[in-house]
């Protein structure tokens, strides 16, 4: 079974917490699953694959405009990614809130994720790393929490706003958090 099939099973709303037993009983991924040392390695591999897909889209985005415009383009890509396949939102946004392994994994990756995006935002973003690792971790956590809440509620239809309104609000949140870093 391909990783995409595991992702489909993992992202399904009825996903059972004991994925190892569930998948083994169904005998759907035994050869694939056995290529991982443990369930944590499998879960993080699926998470990383979905995150890489989002980052790849962001890296190919046009950039070099005003900071606000570049951030908006990146956040539109997020909206498109989750709108195109809501299962991806479940994997990146919901499951790390439910699963300790993924929560640790995503928390460790948040500062790196933001630093990976810094070149996308051009010269205006160069002050981002200036505040030190502790500040970056705080900003990354706040940004992740705010954006996860916005995009997850929107992709689950609990936040009934037009896509453009969501993106505009997300841009405002990101800029506000980035500005706290420069004070």
C-alpha positions as CSV (number, residue, x, y, z in Angstrom):
1,X,0.0,0.0,0.0
2,X,1.3,3.5,-0.8
3,X,1.9,6.2,1.7
4,X,-1.0,8.1,0.1
5,X,-3.4,5.2,1.0
6,X,-2.1,5.3,4.6
7,X,-2.7,9.0,4.6
8,X,-6.2,8.5,3.4
9,X,-6.9,6.0,6.2
10,X,-5.1,8.2,8.8
11,X,-7.1,11.3,7.8
12,X,-10.5,9.7,7.8
13,X,-12.7,11.2,10.4
14,X,-13.4,7.7,11.9
15,X,-9.7,7.0,12.3
16,X,-9.2,4.7,15.3
17,X,-6.5,5.7,17.8
18,X,-4.9,2.3,17.6
19,X,-3.8,2.6,14.0
20,X,-1.3,-0.2,14.2
21,X,-3.8,-2.8,15.3
22,X,-6.4,-1.5,12.9
23,X,-4.2,-1.5,9.9
24,X,-2.6,-4.9,10.7
25,X,-6.0,-6.5,11.2
26,X,-7.1,-5.1,7.9
27,X,-3.9,-6.4,6.3
28,X,-3.9,-3.4,4.1
29,X,-0.4,-2.0,4.8
30,X,1.6,-4.8,6.4
31,X,4.5,-4.6,3.9
32,X,4.4,-0.8,3.9
33,X,4.0,-0.6,7.7
34,X,6.8,-3.1,8.3
35,X,9.2,-0.7,6.6
36,X,8.9,1.6,9.7
37,X,10.4,0.9,13.1
38,X,7.2,1.8,14.9
39,X,3.9,3.5,14.7
40,X,5.5,6.9,15.6
41,X,7.8,6.6,12.6
42,X,4.8,5.8,10.3
43,X,2.7,8.8,11.6
44,X,5.6,11.3,11.3
45,X,6.4,10.0,7.8
46,X,2.8,10.6,6.7
47,X,2.8,14.0,8.4
48,X,6.2,15.0,6.8
49,X,5.0,14.0,3.3
50,X,1.9,16.2,3.6
51,X,3.9,19.1,5.0
52,X,6.5,18.7,2.2
53,X,3.7,18.9,-0.3
54,X,2.5,22.2,1.1
55,X,6.1,23.6,1.4
56,X,6.8,22.6,-2.3
57,X,3.8,24.6,-3.4
58,X,4.9,27.6,-1.3
59,X,8.5,27.4,-2.7
60,X,7.2,27.6,-6.2
61,X,5.0,30.7,-5.5
62,X,5.8,34.0,-7.1
63,X,7.5,36.3,-4.6
64,X,9.4,39.6,-4.4
65,X,6.4,41.9,-4.0
66,X,5.5,43.7,-0.8
67,X,5.7,41.6,2.4
68,X,2.0,41.6,2.9
69,X,1.4,40.4,-0.7
70,X,4.0,37.7,-0.4
71,X,2.5,36.5,2.9
72,X,-1.0,36.6,1.3
73,X,0.2,34.4,-1.6
74,X,1.6,31.9,0.9
75,X,-1.6,31.8,2.9
76,X,-3.7,31.5,-0.3
77,X,-1.6,28.4,-1.1
78,X,-2.5,27.0,2.3
79,X,-6.2,27.7,1.7
80,X,-6.0,26.1,-1.8
81,X,-4.1,23.0,-0.4
82,X,-6.7,22.4,2.3
83,X,-9.7,23.2,0.1
84,X,-8.4,20.9,-2.7
85,X,-8.1,18.0,-0.2
86,X,-9.6,18.5,3.3
87,X,-7.9,15.3,4.4
88,X,-4.6,17.2,4.3
89,X,-5.9,19.7,6.8
90,X,-6.8,16.9,9.1
91,X,-3.3,15.5,8.9
92,X,-1.4,18.8,9.3
93,X,-3.9,20.6,11.6
94,X,-6.1,18.3,13.6
95,X,-4.1,15.2,14.3
96,X,-1.1,17.0,16.0
97,X,-3.7,18.3,18.4
98,X,-4.9,14.8,19.2
99,X,-1.7,12.8,19.0
100,X,1.3,13.4,21.4
101,X,3.8,12.1,18.9
102,X,2.6,14.4,16.2
103,X,2.2,17.3,18.6
104,X,5.9,17.0,19.6
105,X,7.0,16.5,16.0
106,X,5.0,19.5,14.6
107,X,6.1,21.7,17.5
108,X,9.8,20.9,16.8
109,X,9.3,21.7,13.2
110,X,7.4,25.0,13.6
111,X,10.4,27.3,13.9
112,X,12.1,25.5,11.0
113,X,9.0,25.8,9.0
114,X,8.9,29.6,9.5
115,X,12.6,29.9,8.8
116,X,12.1,27.9,5.6
117,X,9.4,30.4,4.5
118,X,11.5,33.5,5.4
119,X,13.2,33.6,1.9
120,X,9.7,33.5,0.3
121,X,9.0,36.8,2.0
122,X,12.0,38.5,0.6
123,X,14.3,41.2,2.1
124,X,11.6,42.6,4.5
125,X,11.7,39.3,6.4
126,X,15.5,39.3,7.1
127,X,14.9,40.6,10.7
128,X,12.9,37.5,11.5
129,X,15.8,35.4,13.0
130,X,17.2,38.5,14.9
131,X,15.3,37.8,18.1
132,X,17.0,34.6,18.9
133,X,15.8,31.0,19.1
134,X,13.5,31.5,22.1
135,X,11.7,34.4,20.5
136,X,11.4,32.4,17.3
137,X,9.9,29.5,19.2
138,X,7.3,31.7,20.9
139,X,6.3,33.4,17.7
140,X,6.2,30.1,15.8
141,X,4.0,28.6,18.5
142,X,1.6,31.6,18.5
143,X,1.5,31.7,14.7
144,X,0.9,28.0,14.4
145,X,-1.9,28.1,17.0
146,X,-3.7,31.0,15.4
147,X,-3.3,29.7,11.8
148,X,-4.3,26.1,12.8
149,X,-7.4,27.4,14.5
150,X,-8.4,29.6,11.5
151,X,-7.7,27.0,8.8
152,X,-9.0,24.0,10.7
153,X,-12.3,25.7,11.6
154,X,-12.7,26.9,8.0
155,X,-11.9,23.6,6.4
156,X,-14.3,21.9,8.8
157,X,-17.0,24.5,7.9
158,X,-17.2,25.8,11.5
159,X,-15.9,29.2,10.3
160,X,-18.3,30.3,7.7
161,X,-16.4,33.1,6.0
162,X,-15.4,33.5,2.3
163,X,-12.0,32.2,1.4
164,X,-10.6,35.7,0.8
165,X,-11.8,36.9,4.2
166,X,-10.1,34.0,5.8
167,X,-6.8,34.7,4.0
168,X,-7.0,38.4,4.7
169,X,-7.5,37.7,8.4
170,X,-4.7,35.1,8.5
171,X,-2.3,37.7,6.9
172,X,-3.3,40.2,9.6
173,X,-2.5,37.6,12.3
174,X,0.9,36.8,10.7
175,X,1.9,40.4,10.3
176,X,0.9,41.2,13.9
177,X,3.0,38.4,15.2
178,X,6.0,39.3,13.1
179,X,5.8,42.8,14.3
180,X,6.0,41.7,17.9
181,X,9.3,40.2,17.1
182,X,10.7,43.5,15.8
183,X,9.9,45.6,18.9
